[in-house]
Amino acid sequence: MNYESAEYIKQYNDELGKESHWEIELCDDEEHEGFLKIFHLNTHPSDPGKAVLIGYISIKTPVETLIGIESLCHDYFNCGQMVGIKSHVNFLMGHQDTLFADDEDGN
């Protein structure tokens, strides 16, 4: 199989697009020879069509593996968001007296 062919990359992205918001490109620099660039699509609120580079993976990684990783990363990201939200709410609840306290004049 020619992992560097345009047809292989197209088929890979077609499969990846069915299950994820990721897309790959063949790395064209010497530092990452033998790797694919992984991009997350639709991530930037000001430019929803912009693909954001999220990392590199071996060119021989099966598409099913990358689909599984995307799902895991998505769940991990959501978990982190919930921890952040809960921490913020707990902080606000712990400081509600100072947030809603009257000023020194009693107003």
N, C-alpha and C positions, 0 to 999 in steps of 0.2 A: 504494500500500500504506500502511495506517495503522500506522506503527511503534509508536504509543502505545496501540493497542487491547489489551484484555485477551486477546483471542483470539490476536493475534500473539505476545505474551509467553508464553502457554501453549504454542503450537506450538514456539516457540524453545526453551523449557525441555524440552519433550518430546524434541526432537532432541538437545539438549545432554546430557540425561540418559542417552541410549543410549550415548554415547561418552565421557562425562567425569563428574567429580564436582563439576561447577560448575552454578550456577543464576544466572539474571539477574533483576533487577527494574528497572523504570523509575525513574530518579532523579526525586525530587519536590522538590528544592531548586533555587533559582535559579542557584546557583553551577555546578551540573552539568546544566543544561538541555540536552537533546539527547543525553544519555548514558544508558547502562545501568550499573547497579551489578552487579559480578560477585562472587558468593559461592562459596567452596569449602565443600562439604558434608563432614560427618563428619571434622572435623579436630581437634577438641579432645578429648583422652582422657577428661577428666572429664565431658564432655557430648557424646557422639558425634553427636547429632542437631543440634547447633548449627552454623548456617551462619556462616562468618567472611568478612567483607568483604575482598576482595583487590585491588579496583581498579575503574576505570571504563573504559568503551570507548564509542565512538560508537554511537549508536542504529542507524545504518545498516550496521553491521558484519554481514556474513553469518554465520550459525551455523557454517558449515564453517570459516571463518577462526578463530573462537573455539575450535572443537574442535582445530584444528591447533596453536594457541597453547597449549592445555592440555597437549597431548602434549609439546610442547617444554619447557614449564615443569616438567612432571613429571620428564623426563629430566635437566634442569638441576639440579633439587632433589636427585635421586638422586646425581648426579655430585658435588655439594657435600657430601653426606653421606659419600661414600666418601673424599673428600679429607680431611675432618675425622677420620674413623676412622683412616685411614693415618697422619695427622699424630700422633694420640694414641698409636697403637701405636709409631711411631718414637720419640716422646718417651720412652715407658716403656722401650723397649728400650735407649735411650741412657743411661737412668738406672737400669738394673736393679741395678747394684752398690750404689747408695745405697738402693734400695728393699729389698734383701734383706741388707744389711750387718749384721754383729753390732754390738750396742751396745758402749760403751766397756769394759764388764766382760767382753766376750768371750762373752756369752750370746746 
